[in-house]
């Protein structure tokens, strides 16, 4: 894949985000509408896209790369979790300590990564991208959410009942068994999954339109968080994937997924514990804007 192709696709996605911004400024989307669309994306559209990605013939080499990418993703999360704690765990402000650790580790793999991979590589790319998506959900709802002191029972329920995890399990069963969805049902799943990219970008753009710039964005620790999330940790992942022998589309898709900007759920976790969400909003929005440059840069340096 050429870097120009990746850059062009990211620009197109930012164009879709701009539509979301305009929709917000024209008061065509209210808070409840945005929440409803987010739920539709999470519980309906994304699972359909994932299941559709597994609708392909079984291949031993494809499964080999899938498992190597899974191993690389698992080890990468353990390493960056430890590094984030060493770098940001000493901060005296507990709110800033939580946000910088979570923000530096977890990327917006679902709402930005999957649409980008789908647009670049189609169902073959999404097949490998679900590895990083599963890793995000597994670690975010266990080690990640522990930063915000959410009860363990809630963590386990969020992991087991996450619709994307369920879709990955269903998809793997289809892939390994060689069984395919009936024609009409397959067309429905494909049609629903096809709206993932434009709808995700519009929802993200709508959220960015509500951001107001403040002094919080000038905090040096947030700047360091952006450096590690957008550049350092993804490049670390590239080295690890190369060491394990991950190659081809599996390598590129996994790399792009972990190079995506800060996960927006950091804002939700901060709000749930009634803490100041301004730093979370700042790091999430700035990371998203910077990703226009940093994702192509990471891929260029890593390939």
TATAFEN-V316397 format. One record per run of one state. SS is the DSSP state (H for helix, E for strand, L for the rest). FROM is the first residue (numbers start at 1). TO is the last residue. Records with the same first field share a line. If there is no record, write none. Layout:
SS: FROM-TO, FROM-TO
//
This chain:
L: 1-2, 26-30, 54-59, 89-93, 106-106, 108-108, 147-151, 161-162, 178-182, 194-195, 209-214, 219-219, 245-247, 259-261, 263-264, 273-277, 303-303
H: 3-25, 31-53, 60-88, 94-105, 109-146, 152-160, 163-177, 183-193, 196-208, 215-218, 220-244, 248-258, 265-272, 278-302
E: 107-107, 262-262
//
